[in-house]
Amino acid sequence: MFDLGWTELLLIGIVALIVVGPKDLPMLFRKVGQFVGKAKGMAREFSRAMDQAADDAGVKDISKTISAATNPVKSGIDGLKTAAQDFTSIDPDSETGKLAKERADAAAKIKKAAAEKAEARLASEAAAQAAEPKPEDVSVDAKTQETVAEAKGEA
């Protein structure tokens, strides 16, 4: 507002002390403080009224458009976010929602069938492994046992 430094404020304080006197100086400062508070309140109210008038006139929309034009990358990213939100929020009663539900059901059936086949495969592998002879059931000659012991480092 006013460009007053510490020296100017000190000079004004000394002149006020001389003119008003020490007895009435606190009352003067109180009145000045109240006046400054009222002035700030009026300025704040005026600023809010101007902001509201600008909002009603659509200045924010224009400033968004201008900032989007000056920063096309951010505008593109915002558009991508909006499009992604549109894809994730599908109305279940629409054709797209019905198709998405059908696809989700089909995917669930495929997962279930794959799990059943994997379970059956594991069961058949376990049965085949149980039917195979175990290494201790196989008879091995002495020469083969020596070769295995050498390979293990036991010789």
VENDA-V260398 format. One record per pair of residues at least 4 apart in sequence whose C-alpha atoms are under 6 Angstrom apart, sorted by the first residue. I is the first residue (numbers start at 1). J is the second residue. Records with the same first field share a line. If there is no record, write none. Layout:
I->J + J
//
This chain:
4->8
16->20
17->21 + 22
54->59
55->59
68->72 + 75
90->97
91->97
92->97
93->97
125->129
149->154 + 155
150->154 + 155
//
